[in-house]
Amino acid sequence: MQIPPGKKIYLLSDFHLGAPDHKTSLIRERHITAFLERIRTDAAEIFIVGDLFDFWYEYKTVVPKGYTRILGKMAEITDSGIPIHFFTGNHDMWMSGYFEQELNIPVYHEPKAFEWNGKKILIGHGDGLGPGDHGYKFIKKIFRNRLCQALFGIFPPAFGVGLANWLSRRSRAATGQIDEKFLGEDKEWLIIYCKEVLQTTYFDYFVFGHRHLPIDFTLGDSGSRYINLGDWIRYNTYAVFDGQQLSLVAEEGVMENKIVRKRFDRR
């Protein structure tokens, strides 16, 4: 595929709308919606790479309350002819047709390869990849199981959503501040995963979310790069591919009266 002249591919992730409370989430949702409106002027395609929501479950006739602005903006963008792609994250993996039917947005549950202008890019949320974390990988298999999802749907929405929100808060509390620190080349599981993939298949770029830390890391002498998109809670970072180069960018905007402008790398 060729990107039209003057157009770009935008990639962003980890909004966690709904957390930590409605008021704070609404501020963040308005901010992200305004950003999507700005980039649509030169966007060829937009990728939202997981954890748009802090929790999402589609009951047969019920979807979670709220998120009117972000859902409406995404529908408006796709209606205008600009494709949006969505990758499920560990907080919003329970997608079952709503985005495809109502928003015309394809949903991917695993990393997927794309190629533009001769550049190969592997995109995914990043959860459950690489070595270790066997407990989460086991839980992920349970959560992805259709029977388990159907059984969860038996719970009334008020109880099911309340339980999920409680578990989500516990998950963030258990994580603590580890997501804010670069663990080193030999301990960053997504770097290890990228290197394993490169042994059999070359990609110019690996783009993931999940880590909540903006990272631009060159993978040895291969010339391939691992990009982590950061998040829209602390960093307001995203990636842009112009057909030649993929760049990690901090939005030049005000979030909680703090201007974010910094380049993150392997240091």
Secondary structure, DSSP 8 states (H G I E B T S, - for coil): ----TT-EEEEE----BT-S-HHHHHHHHHHHHHHHHHHTTTEEEEEE-S-SBS--B--SS---S--HHHHHHHHHHHHTT--EEEE--SSS-B--SHIIIII---EESS-EEEEETTEEEEEE--TT-SS--HHHHHHHHHHH-HHHHHHHTTS-HHHHHHHHHHHHHHHHHHHTTGGGS---TTT-HHHHHHHHHHTT---SEEEE-SS-SEEEEE-GGG--EEEEE--TTTT-EEEEE-SS-EEEEE--SEETTEE--------
